[in-house]
């Protein structure tokens, strides 16, 4: 059974309990609020070939849904609103340039 400890009386209660028997009320975590962003205010931060960071999780190619893993070279687009997109080198094989070749050599 998952438990948490009351900081006042040091008794263990179930994680879903909001109030301890001693009267301590556990604080609630605030939900993240999605910001309202005007599409005209969003700009490119980066658009080009990039090595995928080692701890990138759940990244998939925007075209073929192939998993994009750490260490791979992929086309990366990121925006000022926090959105990030990846495309694998197979889907963009016609757009390979000197930057792609240099990243492959460094790997």
Secondary structure, DSSP 8 states (H G I E B T S, - for coil): --EEE-TTT--EEETT-SB-TTS-B-------------GGG--EEEEEEEE--TT--S-BBTTT--B--TT-EEEEEEETTS-EEEE-TTTTGGG--HHHHHHHHH-
